[in-house]
Amino acid sequence: MIELEGATFRYGGVEALTNVTLSMEQGAMAFLTGPSGAGKSTLMKLLYLSLTPTSGSVRLFGRDAAKLTRRERAHMRRRIGVVFQDFRLLDHLSVLENIALPLRIAGARPADYASDVTELAEWVGLGGRLNARPPELSGGEQQRIAIARAVIASPEIILADEPTGNVDPEIAARLMGLLLELNRLGKTVLVATHDLALVARLGAPTLRLEGGRLSQAGERAA
Amino acid sequence: MTAPQIVLKQSPLIPRGGAPARLVFATSAAMTFLAVCALAAALTAEKLAALWTDQLARVATVTAEIADGPDARAQTTRLLAALEEIPGIAGARALSESEMQALLAPWLGPEAPLDDLPTPVMIEVETGGAGPDRAAVEAALARIAPGSTYDDHGRWRDSLADAAGTLRALAYGALLIAAGAAAATVALATNAGLAANTAIIDALLLMGAEDGFIARVFERRFARRALTGALLGLALAAIGLWSLGDAVSGTATPGGLDLSPTTRDWVVLSLTPALLTAVAWATTRLSVIAALRRRR
């Protein structure tokens, strides 16, 4: 489902990722750890098709990402739910509208998804702030919107870049529980995080990036 | 008991307002105003030209060389009778002395001594159908009053038709320029709108939005602004045209023509906002898709 083969990425002359080879089967879950600047976000960007490798390849769902047309890339992105590190919320939309965005983009009718969106918003603890705008909310609340938005359309792959960085331990545990639950339902989940304690507690396979290199290159995530 | 239905709003995906949208509104209003005025001027000129050419087509003039003398009146009568016999001539009459006086007044003054001047006899010929055969008229003139001339006003009719054609071309040119200026402004505004909303567009693309989806977001915004601006421009132009119509309608115009726009004219003029809106819509779509293709 996710395959990187010798993927290298350079920002100008600086190599952020070097020769990364990685494979995750459908339904796998893994944590991606490493210090700041190790290349975690760059690897995530390659996976959610924001960047194209300078050399090597990224294959998703059996397709080489570099060979997709614009339309195909858009449709593939709909199969990937992303919790961005900087959330990427639309500040002028309400909590509900932000969570519903992937469904709106996919062309679903509001009447068909309104109750699902509300239920998920309540589940992530935003039931009392459904019509609030992101700037009115705390960082943790914004992060919860980002997580809810990433999973609302039931994507096949979930990529989360530091999804618990701004939330308290109780919410962090709930959110990780949600990701584990989605993984149990067959979703492929990759979580980039600094939180080694959380990783240890959940016990999923760990991929470690250091200086742009995977310390266990070629590891197959379970 | 059924659960209460949840209503989920669908707010615009780019924030309302902003300078680009206001620019589209203002330009659309100004361009529509100018285009409607230019079109109205062309329609009026065409109407005027049609009336005048029609009037000129129905009347011809004979300048009859009839020497003063006891036989002059009989010769004039013979000439009138001969003219009236020619197919295509409905009637002919010599201008009266007072009509001649009025005709020459601008050059000779109202008290001109016509009896002392060698003035020709002016004959007004009313034509019908396709008009008379010019050769037959000239033969009659040569037979009864040699040296007389026949003027069917063709030269004036052609000039008026040329002038109306030029005005029409100018109006369409103005319309094209207005549409071009509106398109340029909308393209500029679209690019400014894209630049101002880069973060939103990136987020939408990363969530799987296609170029057409993002284009529609901007199309709705700018086409609506262009339409409201164009309707304002049309309303302002309409007020001006109504005022002008009141000022020049009725007997004030040559031939008593009412120059205010007709219902058909209003239908034509009302299409201008639709045209400007269509231009804005197409320009926005093309600009957004071109801009998105320049990025990944």
Interface residues (C-beta under 8 A of the other chain):
Chain A: Y48 L49 S50 T52 R70 R71 A74 H75 M76 R77 R78 V82 F84 R88 L89 L90 H92 L93 S94 L96 E97 A100 L101 P102 R104 I105 A106 P110 A111 Y113 A114 S115 V117 T118 R149
Chain B: A3 Q5 I6 V7 L8 K9 Q10 S11 L13 P15 A199 I200 D202 A203 L204 L205 L206 M207 G208 A209 E210 D211 F213 R293 R296
